[in-house]
């Protein structure tokens, strides 16, 4: 029996055993000897009924990947200023999109504003959602064409601009709505 345990010990280095197997091995070893002796060449290993996990305290090495640019918090709008700008923009969009809905023939066209969220449904063409994100001082757009975008207020151009590509919120919506509905719209 001792040879069996020696064979097992040399073949299961660093493997996690199910709890029943571990219990069985303990029973076998205690029935043979109170302290089983293993060959000195065998590695030390620990039986655990739990899977092992490895944690690393070093930051991952991503090579030459640049980290995002730091945000200049001094340039963030004050909360009351943000609400004033964002609310006026969303209400302006609501009016313009309702007018646009009167000029296009799209089944399922519907504009809704509730809980500070503007929703534009274009039937089977998709749905747009525009809403405020106060902690970030951004307006978020979810588009069936371009996906999600986050627009920051640019005081120099007096417009909501997407940082990644410098696109203007109104320009993005004008271009995409014309593409989807076949009718131009002026939102500015």
Residue, then its C-alpha position, 0 to 999 in steps of 0.5 A: x500500500x505504501x508503494x501505491x501512495x508513493x506512486x500517487x504522490x509522484x504523479x499528482x504534483x500540484x494537481x487539485x484533487x476532489x475532496x473525496x479522493x483526498x479523504x480516501x488518501x488520508x484514510x489509506x495513509x493512516x491505516x498503513x502508518x501514522x506518518x507515511x514516509x515518501x521518497x526524498x525525491x518526491x515534491x511537496x504538494x498540498x491537497x485542497x478541496x478548493x481550486x487554486x487561484x493565482x493573483x498578481x500584484x504587478x500591473x499588467x504589461x501592455x507594451x506600447x499602449x498609451x493610457x487615456x489622456x488625463x481629464x482636466x477637471x478645472x474645465x468641467x462645467x459647474x453642475x447648474x451650468x451643465x443642467x442648463x446647457x444639456x436641458x436646452x439641447x435635449x429640449x431643442x432636439x425634441x422640438x426639431x425631431x417632432x417637426x422632422x417626424x411630420x415631414x417623413x413617412x416612417x412606420x413607427x416614428x415616435x419621439x418621447x421625452x421622459x425622466x430626462x431621457x429623449x427617445x426617438x423610435x424609427x420603427x424597424x430602422x432602430x431607436x436613438x436614446x439621448x440622455x444626460x450623464x451629470x457626474x461626467x457632465x456629458x450627453x450620451x447618445x445611443x445610435x442604431x448606426x454608430x453605437x454609443x457616444x459620449x459628448x462633452x461641452x466644448x466652450x470654444x465651438x459652443x457645441x457638444x463634441x465627441x472627444x474621440x473624433x471631434x464630431x458634433x452631436x447635431x451633425x452626427x444626428x443629421x447625417x445618420x437620420x438622413x442616411x436612415x430616413x432618406x430625408x435631410x434634417x437641420x437640427x442646429 
